[in-house]
Amino acid sequence: MVRLLKRFARCESPTDSKPAVDHFGRMVAEEWRTRGAKIEYLPQKREGNHLRITWPADRARWVGISARAGQILVLGHLDTVYSLGTIKKMPFRVRQGRAFGPGVFDMKGGLVIALFAVDALAHAGWRPRRQIVFLWTSDEETASKSSREVIEQEARRSAAVLVLEPAGGPRGQLKTRRKGTGTAELLITGRAAHAGLDPGAGVNAVHELALQAARLMRLNNPRRGITVNPTIAQGGTRSNVIPAEARLTIDLRAETVADMRRIERKLKMLRPILPGARVALEGGFSRPPLERRASAALFSQASKLAEQLGFSVGESLAGGGSDGNFTAALGVPTLDGLGAVGEGAHSPDEQVILSALPQRAALLAALLVTL
Ligand SMILES: [Zn+2]
């Protein structure tokens, strides 16, 4: 597993480089081909190609009378947040039972786990009762614009969705809840004027921005898991001109669909505060929340299987979204955080705990064969 993880980490695949992601995709596809899987590339113009892997390829030969309707969808992504050349600054290395390198945790470790889960089933001669589709997408780290449709299409055909995103915390908790997330832009228009000669003729867009930011902060409700945070403020042109334009970027998160809708309604109702100012809102939530009711049954099955395998898994809430948010919103049972155990996702210290890799592969194999 470590050898494969090393090869995967060294083959850099930042979301914004289609050639790099495609190159990595071919490397991953080759691994599946040697395991007798059926590979389909879903070609994309700007993003990397998505990879759809069906295993076992020959369903008739594998699945007998116990076959169950509805496939199992396993979700993962090929892209990472690390730009090309990062591998020189943070080379793949193993130290004290941990592997470090760009993307080892989020989520090349998960891709390795999937391959070894399938190996385990093949060696044991265990036949899954459902068709299994592994969908490795290319743009998860930039909100899955090109992959959302195919993810939802596959999910509708699925009895369950297993997401190989990193586990929660170094104890390997599964993610049974995820906040819905999004970004909104507030575009503010005022009126320019000379700050010294005729300040009264102006409408100060930066002043309006500040008032709006203060008002937006009141939408926060940490107890309910609602966070609304102005994160980028831009405005003004010259030090002696009343600014005519300003722009505020707002990070949005909510734990339930009902709260997401409530925040969306409140954002739509935003009105200018200063006389003469105008405001327009763009964007909003891009991923709905993954609520626990979508994951509860799968989680209890997974924790029983883990116990039989000799370890335990807890559960946790993730403040960030994943592609599991899309599938859960469709009402398809979804369990997330089944990937590698480690810490430091998206940081220069990204790392995975090696002893957990075989455990996670065993847990995934057990889920694939019992669902
Ligand atoms: Zn990820």
Residues whose N, C-alpha, C, O or C-beta is under 5 A from the ligand:
A	BS01	ZN	D106 M107 E165
